[in-house]
Amino acid sequence: MAGAVLLRTGRLDHIEVDPARRVARVGAGTRWRPLLTRAAKHGLTGLAGSSPAVSVAGFLTDGGLSWFSRGYGWAADSVRAFEVPRLREIKKARDPHRVFRANFPVLG
């Protein structure tokens, strides 16, 4: 894997759940278990796969076949936005661990 770049996203685990809009905004390293726990407090869930230990971003990168896919489609199809900042934005950020995020609906 010469010349490859490895991005370790585990510490990018920020979670925001907007129950009124039924949307979750998560960092690239967020795992499903904490997201589902936070969403459940609002009577919501996400289009997670069979393992809560997988990162949301990793799951979505492969399309995201969920238990709910039959009724709601692939999880990746429900993503509303991905934010990928430029290096200068990361350097200027107050908390660079919260920079990479995805924005997608959660079910209720």
Phi and psi in radians as a Rosetta constraint file:
Dihedral C 1 N 2 CA 2 C 2 CIRCULARHARMONIC -1.044 0.35
Dihedral N 2 CA 2 C 2 N 3 CIRCULARHARMONIC 2.368 0.35
Dihedral C 2 N 3 CA 3 C 3 CIRCULARHARMONIC 1.449 0.35
Dihedral N 3 CA 3 C 3 N 4 CIRCULARHARMONIC -0.014 0.35
Dihedral C 3 N 4 CA 4 C 4 CIRCULARHARMONIC -1.393 0.35
Dihedral N 4 CA 4 C 4 N 5 CIRCULARHARMONIC 2.685 0.35
Dihedral C 4 N 5 CA 5 C 5 CIRCULARHARMONIC -2.003 0.35
Dihedral N 5 CA 5 C 5 N 6 CIRCULARHARMONIC 2.236 0.35
Dihedral C 5 N 6 CA 6 C 6 CIRCULARHARMONIC -1.850 0.35
Dihedral N 6 CA 6 C 6 N 7 CIRCULARHARMONIC 2.117 0.35
Dihedral C 6 N 7 CA 7 C 7 CIRCULARHARMONIC -1.782 0.35
Dihedral N 7 CA 7 C 7 N 8 CIRCULARHARMONIC 2.049 0.35
Dihedral C 7 N 8 CA 8 C 8 CIRCULARHARMONIC -1.628 0.35
Dihedral N 8 CA 8 C 8 N 9 CIRCULARHARMONIC 1.988 0.35
Dihedral C 8 N 9 CA 9 C 9 CIRCULARHARMONIC -1.875 0.35
Dihedral N 9 CA 9 C 9 N 10 CIRCULARHARMONIC 0.077 0.35
Dihedral C 9 N 10 CA 10 C 10 CIRCULARHARMONIC -0.930 0.35
Dihedral N 10 CA 10 C 10 N 11 CIRCULARHARMONIC -0.583 0.35
Dihedral C 10 N 11 CA 11 C 11 CIRCULARHARMONIC -1.513 0.35
Dihedral N 11 CA 11 C 11 N 12 CIRCULARHARMONIC -0.062 0.35
Dihedral C 11 N 12 CA 12 C 12 CIRCULARHARMONIC -1.581 0.35
Dihedral N 12 CA 12 C 12 N 13 CIRCULARHARMONIC 1.169 0.35
Dihedral C 12 N 13 CA 13 C 13 CIRCULARHARMONIC -2.007 0.35
Dihedral N 13 CA 13 C 13 N 14 CIRCULARHARMONIC 0.538 0.35
Dihedral C 13 N 14 CA 14 C 14 CIRCULARHARMONIC -1.190 0.35
Dihedral N 14 CA 14 C 14 N 15 CIRCULARHARMONIC 2.437 0.35
Dihedral C 14 N 15 CA 15 C 15 CIRCULARHARMONIC -2.296 0.35
Dihedral N 15 CA 15 C 15 N 16 CIRCULARHARMONIC 2.262 0.35
Dihedral C 15 N 16 CA 16 C 16 CIRCULARHARMONIC -2.242 0.35
Dihedral N 16 CA 16 C 16 N 17 CIRCULARHARMONIC 2.279 0.35
Dihedral C 16 N 17 CA 17 C 17 CIRCULARHARMONIC -2.076 0.35
Dihedral N 17 CA 17 C 17 N 18 CIRCULARHARMONIC 2.173 0.35
Dihedral C 17 N 18 CA 18 C 18 CIRCULARHARMONIC -1.862 0.35
Dihedral N 18 CA 18 C 18 N 19 CIRCULARHARMONIC 1.653 0.35
Dihedral C 18 N 19 CA 19 C 19 CIRCULARHARMONIC -1.129 0.35
Dihedral N 19 CA 19 C 19 N 20 CIRCULARHARMONIC -0.518 0.35
Dihedral C 19 N 20 CA 20 C 20 CIRCULARHARMONIC -1.167 0.35
Dihedral N 20 CA 20 C 20 N 21 CIRCULARHARMONIC -0.687 0.35
Dihedral C 20 N 21 CA 21 C 21 CIRCULARHARMONIC -1.610 0.35
Dihedral N 21 CA 21 C 21 N 22 CIRCULARHARMONIC -0.173 0.35
Dihedral C 21 N 22 CA 22 C 22 CIRCULARHARMONIC 0.997 0.35
Dihedral N 22 CA 22 C 22 N 23 CIRCULARHARMONIC 0.854 0.35
Dihedral C 22 N 23 CA 23 C 23 CIRCULARHARMONIC -2.288 0.35
Dihedral N 23 CA 23 C 23 N 24 CIRCULARHARMONIC 2.460 0.35
Dihedral C 23 N 24 CA 24 C 24 CIRCULARHARMONIC -2.021 0.35
Dihedral N 24 CA 24 C 24 N 25 CIRCULARHARMONIC 2.470 0.35
Dihedral C 24 N 25 CA 25 C 25 CIRCULARHARMONIC -2.111 0.35
Dihedral N 25 CA 25 C 25 N 26 CIRCULARHARMONIC 2.127 0.35
Dihedral C 25 N 26 CA 26 C 26 CIRCULARHARMONIC -2.296 0.35
Dihedral N 26 CA 26 C 26 N 27 CIRCULARHARMONIC 2.696 0.35
Dihedral C 26 N 27 CA 27 C 27 CIRCULARHARMONIC -1.347 0.35
Dihedral N 27 CA 27 C 27 N 28 CIRCULARHARMONIC 2.813 0.35
Dihedral C 27 N 28 CA 28 C 28 CIRCULARHARMONIC -1.089 0.35
Dihedral N 28 CA 28 C 28 N 29 CIRCULARHARMONIC -0.377 0.35
Dihedral C 28 N 29 CA 29 C 29 CIRCULARHARMONIC -1.746 0.35
Dihedral N 29 CA 29 C 29 N 30 CIRCULARHARMONIC 0.075 0.35
Dihedral C 29 N 30 CA 30 C 30 CIRCULARHARMONIC -1.123 0.35
Dihedral N 30 CA 30 C 30 N 31 CIRCULARHARMONIC 2.306 0.35
Dihedral C 30 N 31 CA 31 C 31 CIRCULARHARMONIC -1.671 0.35
Dihedral N 31 CA 31 C 31 N 32 CIRCULARHARMONIC 2.765 0.35
Dihedral C 31 N 32 CA 32 C 32 CIRCULARHARMONIC -1.100 0.35
Dihedral N 32 CA 32 C 32 N 33 CIRCULARHARMONIC -0.704 0.35
Dihedral C 32 N 33 CA 33 C 33 CIRCULARHARMONIC -0.974 0.35
Dihedral N 33 CA 33 C 33 N 34 CIRCULARHARMONIC -0.911 0.35
Dihedral C 33 N 34 CA 34 C 34 CIRCULARHARMONIC -1.116 0.35
Dihedral N 34 CA 34 C 34 N 35 CIRCULARHARMONIC -0.618 0.35
Dihedral C 34 N 35 CA 35 C 35 CIRCULARHARMONIC -1.160 0.35
Dihedral N 35 CA 35 C 35 N 36 CIRCULARHARMONIC -0.800 0.35
Dihedral C 35 N 36 CA 36 C 36 CIRCULARHARMONIC -1.126 0.35
Dihedral N 36 CA 36 C 36 N 37 CIRCULARHARMONIC -0.646 0.35
Dihedral C 36 N 37 CA 37 C 37 CIRCULARHARMONIC -1.095 0.35
Dihedral N 37 CA 37 C 37 N 38 CIRCULARHARMONIC -0.791 0.35
Dihedral C 37 N 38 CA 38 C 38 CIRCULARHARMONIC -1.164 0.35
Dihedral N 38 CA 38 C 38 N 39 CIRCULARHARMONIC -0.751 0.35
Dihedral C 38 N 39 CA 39 C 39 CIRCULARHARMONIC -1.134 0.35
Dihedral N 39 CA 39 C 39 N 40 CIRCULARHARMONIC -0.641 0.35
Dihedral C 39 N 40 CA 40 C 40 CIRCULARHARMONIC -1.084 0.35
Dihedral N 40 CA 40 C 40 N 41 CIRCULARHARMONIC -0.492 0.35
Dihedral C 40 N 41 CA 41 C 41 CIRCULARHARMONIC -1.079 0.35
Dihedral N 41 CA 41 C 41 N 42 CIRCULARHARMONIC -0.336 0.35
Dihedral C 41 N 42 CA 42 C 42 CIRCULARHARMONIC -1.931 0.35
Dihedral N 42 CA 42 C 42 N 43 CIRCULARHARMONIC 0.201 0.35
Dihedral C 42 N 43 CA 43 C 43 CIRCULARHARMONIC 1.287 0.35
Dihedral N 43 CA 43 C 43 N 44 CIRCULARHARMONIC 0.438 0.35
Dihedral C 43 N 44 CA 44 C 44 CIRCULARHARMONIC -2.041 0.35
Dihedral N 44 CA 44 C 44 N 45 CIRCULARHARMONIC 2.875 0.35
Dihedral C 44 N 45 CA 45 C 45 CIRCULARHARMONIC -2.540 0.35
Dihedral N 45 CA 45 C 45 N 46 CIRCULARHARMONIC 2.995 0.35
Dihedral C 45 N 46 CA 46 C 46 CIRCULARHARMONIC -2.030 0.35
Dihedral N 46 CA 46 C 46 N 47 CIRCULARHARMONIC 3.049 0.35
Dihedral C 46 N 47 CA 47 C 47 CIRCULARHARMONIC -1.509 0.35
Dihedral N 47 CA 47 C 47 N 48 CIRCULARHARMONIC 1.035 0.35
Dihedral C 47 N 48 CA 48 C 48 CIRCULARHARMONIC -1.357 0.35
Dihedral N 48 CA 48 C 48 N 49 CIRCULARHARMONIC 2.803 0.35
Dihedral C 48 N 49 CA 49 C 49 CIRCULARHARMONIC -1.550 0.35
Dihedral N 49 CA 49 C 49 N 50 CIRCULARHARMONIC -2.690 0.35
Dihedral C 49 N 50 CA 50 C 50 CIRCULARHARMONIC -1.489 0.35
Dihedral N 50 CA 50 C 50 N 51 CIRCULARHARMONIC -0.209 0.35
Dihedral C 50 N 51 CA 51 C 51 CIRCULARHARMONIC -2.092 0.35
Dihedral N 51 CA 51 C 51 N 52 CIRCULARHARMONIC 2.104 0.35
Dihedral C 51 N 52 CA 52 C 52 CIRCULARHARMONIC -1.311 0.35
Dihedral N 52 CA 52 C 52 N 53 CIRCULARHARMONIC -0.097 0.35
Dihedral C 52 N 53 CA 53 C 53 CIRCULARHARMONIC -1.520 0.35
Dihedral N 53 CA 53 C 53 N 54 CIRCULARHARMONIC -0.199 0.35
Dihedral C 53 N 54 CA 54 C 54 CIRCULARHARMONIC -1.375 0.35
Dihedral N 54 CA 54 C 54 N 55 CIRCULARHARMONIC 2.523 0.35
Dihedral C 54 N 55 CA 55 C 55 CIRCULARHARMONIC -1.263 0.35
Dihedral N 55 CA 55 C 55 N 56 CIRCULARHARMONIC 2.618 0.35
Dihedral C 55 N 56 CA 56 C 56 CIRCULARHARMONIC -1.066 0.35
Dihedral N 56 CA 56 C 56 N 57 CIRCULARHARMONIC -0.792 0.35
Dihedral C 56 N 57 CA 57 C 57 CIRCULARHARMONIC -1.107 0.35
Dihedral N 57 CA 57 C 57 N 58 CIRCULARHARMONIC -0.745 0.35
Dihedral C 57 N 58 CA 58 C 58 CIRCULARHARMONIC -1.095 0.35
Dihedral N 58 CA 58 C 58 N 59 CIRCULARHARMONIC -0.723 0.35
Dihedral C 58 N 59 CA 59 C 59 CIRCULARHARMONIC -1.098 0.35
Dihedral N 59 CA 59 C 59 N 60 CIRCULARHARMONIC -0.777 0.35
Dihedral C 59 N 60 CA 60 C 60 CIRCULARHARMONIC -1.224 0.35
Dihedral N 60 CA 60 C 60 N 61 CIRCULARHARMONIC -0.551 0.35
Dihedral C 60 N 61 CA 61 C 61 CIRCULARHARMONIC -1.048 0.35
Dihedral N 61 CA 61 C 61 N 62 CIRCULARHARMONIC -0.566 0.35
Dihedral C 61 N 62 CA 62 C 62 CIRCULARHARMONIC -1.610 0.35
Dihedral N 62 CA 62 C 62 N 63 CIRCULARHARMONIC 0.154 0.35
Dihedral C 62 N 63 CA 63 C 63 CIRCULARHARMONIC 1.840 0.35
Dihedral N 63 CA 63 C 63 N 64 CIRCULARHARMONIC -0.732 0.35
Dihedral C 63 N 64 CA 64 C 64 CIRCULARHARMONIC 1.419 0.35
Dihedral N 64 CA 64 C 64 N 65 CIRCULARHARMONIC 1.229 0.35
Dihedral C 64 N 65 CA 65 C 65 CIRCULARHARMONIC -1.434 0.35
Dihedral N 65 CA 65 C 65 N 66 CIRCULARHARMONIC 1.993 0.35
Dihedral C 65 N 66 CA 66 C 66 CIRCULARHARMONIC -1.911 0.35
Dihedral N 66 CA 66 C 66 N 67 CIRCULARHARMONIC 2.900 0.35
Dihedral C 66 N 67 CA 67 C 67 CIRCULARHARMONIC -1.076 0.35
Dihedral N 67 CA 67 C 67 N 68 CIRCULARHARMONIC -0.436 0.35
Dihedral C 67 N 68 CA 68 C 68 CIRCULARHARMONIC -1.659 0.35
Dihedral N 68 CA 68 C 68 N 69 CIRCULARHARMONIC 0.072 0.35
Dihedral C 68 N 69 CA 69 C 69 CIRCULARHARMONIC -1.077 0.35
Dihedral N 69 CA 69 C 69 N 70 CIRCULARHARMONIC -0.561 0.35
Dihedral C 69 N 70 CA 70 C 70 CIRCULARHARMONIC -1.052 0.35
Dihedral N 70 CA 70 C 70 N 71 CIRCULARHARMONIC -0.660 0.35
Dihedral C 70 N 71 CA 71 C 71 CIRCULARHARMONIC -1.640 0.35
Dihedral N 71 CA 71 C 71 N 72 CIRCULARHARMONIC -0.464 0.35
Dihedral C 71 N 72 CA 72 C 72 CIRCULARHARMONIC -2.109 0.35
Dihedral N 72 CA 72 C 72 N 73 CIRCULARHARMONIC -0.054 0.35
Dihedral C 72 N 73 CA 73 C 73 CIRCULARHARMONIC 1.461 0.35
Dihedral N 73 CA 73 C 73 N 74 CIRCULARHARMONIC -3.053 0.35
Dihedral C 73 N 74 CA 74 C 74 CIRCULARHARMONIC -1.174 0.35
Dihedral N 74 CA 74 C 74 N 75 CIRCULARHARMONIC 2.505 0.35
Dihedral C 74 N 75 CA 75 C 75 CIRCULARHARMONIC -1.041 0.35
Dihedral N 75 CA 75 C 75 N 76 CIRCULARHARMONIC -0.678 0.35
Dihedral C 75 N 76 CA 76 C 76 CIRCULARHARMONIC -1.080 0.35
Dihedral N 76 CA 76 C 76 N 77 CIRCULARHARMONIC -0.476 0.35
Dihedral C 76 N 77 CA 77 C 77 CIRCULARHARMONIC -1.247 0.35
Dihedral N 77 CA 77 C 77 N 78 CIRCULARHARMONIC -0.314 0.35
Dihedral C 77 N 78 CA 78 C 78 CIRCULARHARMONIC -1.671 0.35
Dihedral N 78 CA 78 C 78 N 79 CIRCULARHARMONIC -0.028 0.35
Dihedral C 78 N 79 CA 79 C 79 CIRCULARHARMONIC -1.173 0.35
Dihedral N 79 CA 79 C 79 N 80 CIRCULARHARMONIC 2.249 0.35
Dihedral C 79 N 80 CA 80 C 80 CIRCULARHARMONIC -1.554 0.35
Dihedral N 80 CA 80 C 80 N 81 CIRCULARHARMONIC -0.528 0.35
Dihedral C 80 N 81 CA 81 C 81 CIRCULARHARMONIC -2.879 0.35
Dihedral N 81 CA 81 C 81 N 82 CIRCULARHARMONIC 2.584 0.35
Dihedral C 81 N 82 CA 82 C 82 CIRCULARHARMONIC -2.068 0.35
Dihedral N 82 CA 82 C 82 N 83 CIRCULARHARMONIC 2.411 0.35
Dihedral C 82 N 83 CA 83 C 83 CIRCULARHARMONIC -1.987 0.35
Dihedral N 83 CA 83 C 83 N 84 CIRCULARHARMONIC 2.117 0.35
Dihedral C 83 N 84 CA 84 C 84 CIRCULARHARMONIC -2.156 0.35
Dihedral N 84 CA 84 C 84 N 85 CIRCULARHARMONIC 1.837 0.35
Dihedral C 84 N 85 CA 85 C 85 CIRCULARHARMONIC -1.349 0.35
Dihedral N 85 CA 85 C 85 N 86 CIRCULARHARMONIC 2.824 0.35
Dihedral C 85 N 86 CA 86 C 86 CIRCULARHARMONIC -1.445 0.35
Dihedral N 86 CA 86 C 86 N 87 CIRCULARHARMONIC 2.778 0.35
Dihedral C 86 N 87 CA 87 C 87 CIRCULARHARMONIC -0.968 0.35
Dihedral N 87 CA 87 C 87 N 88 CIRCULARHARMONIC -0.716 0.35
Dihedral C 87 N 88 CA 88 C 88 CIRCULARHARMONIC -1.125 0.35
Dihedral N 88 CA 88 C 88 N 89 CIRCULARHARMONIC -0.548 0.35
Dihedral C 88 N 89 CA 89 C 89 CIRCULARHARMONIC -1.194 0.35
Dihedral N 89 CA 89 C 89 N 90 CIRCULARHARMONIC -0.659 0.35
Dihedral C 89 N 90 CA 90 C 90 CIRCULARHARMONIC -1.137 0.35
Dihedral N 90 CA 90 C 90 N 91 CIRCULARHARMONIC -0.752 0.35
Dihedral C 90 N 91 CA 91 C 91 CIRCULARHARMONIC -1.122 0.35
Dihedral N 91 CA 91 C 91 N 92 CIRCULARHARMONIC -0.573 0.35
Dihedral C 91 N 92 CA 92 C 92 CIRCULARHARMONIC -1.480 0.35
Dihedral N 92 CA 92 C 92 N 93 CIRCULARHARMONIC -0.285 0.35
Dihedral C 92 N 93 CA 93 C 93 CIRCULARHARMONIC -1.122 0.35
Dihedral N 93 CA 93 C 93 N 94 CIRCULARHARMONIC 2.457 0.35
Dihedral C 93 N 94 CA 94 C 94 CIRCULARHARMONIC -1.130 0.35
Dihedral N 94 CA 94 C 94 N 95 CIRCULARHARMONIC -0.687 0.35
Dihedral C 94 N 95 CA 95 C 95 CIRCULARHARMONIC -2.284 0.35
Dihedral N 95 CA 95 C 95 N 96 CIRCULARHARMONIC 1.575 0.35
Dihedral C 95 N 96 CA 96 C 96 CIRCULARHARMONIC -1.077 0.35
Dihedral N 96 CA 96 C 96 N 97 CIRCULARHARMONIC -0.281 0.35
Dihedral C 96 N 97 CA 97 C 97 CIRCULARHARMONIC -1.291 0.35
Dihedral N 97 CA 97 C 97 N 98 CIRCULARHARMONIC -0.189 0.35
Dihedral C 97 N 98 CA 98 C 98 CIRCULARHARMONIC -1.875 0.35
Dihedral N 98 CA 98 C 98 N 99 CIRCULARHARMONIC 0.310 0.35
Dihedral C 98 N 99 CA 99 C 99 CIRCULARHARMONIC -1.461 0.35
Dihedral N 99 CA 99 C 99 N 100 CIRCULARHARMONIC -0.811 0.35
Dihedral C 99 N 100 CA 100 C 100 CIRCULARHARMONIC -1.437 0.35
Dihedral N 100 CA 100 C 100 N 101 CIRCULARHARMONIC 2.180 0.35
Dihedral C 100 N 101 CA 101 C 101 CIRCULARHARMONIC -2.517 0.35
Dihedral N 101 CA 101 C 101 N 102 CIRCULARHARMONIC 2.765 0.35
Dihedral C 101 N 102 CA 102 C 102 CIRCULARHARMONIC -2.185 0.35
Dihedral N 102 CA 102 C 102 N 103 CIRCULARHARMONIC 2.680 0.35
Dihedral C 102 N 103 CA 103 C 103 CIRCULARHARMONIC -2.281 0.35
Dihedral N 103 CA 103 C 103 N 104 CIRCULARHARMONIC 2.031 0.35
Dihedral C 103 N 104 CA 104 C 104 CIRCULARHARMONIC -2.617 0.35
Dihedral N 104 CA 104 C 104 N 105 CIRCULARHARMONIC 2.755 0.35
Dihedral C 104 N 105 CA 105 C 105 CIRCULARHARMONIC -1.288 0.35
Dihedral N 105 CA 105 C 105 N 106 CIRCULARHARMONIC 2.666 0.35
Dihedral C 105 N 106 CA 106 C 106 CIRCULARHARMONIC -2.068 0.35
Dihedral N 106 CA 106 C 106 N 107 CIRCULARHARMONIC 2.662 0.35
Dihedral C 106 N 107 CA 107 C 107 CIRCULARHARMONIC -1.633 0.35
Dihedral N 107 CA 107 C 107 N 108 CIRCULARHARMONIC 2.562 0.35
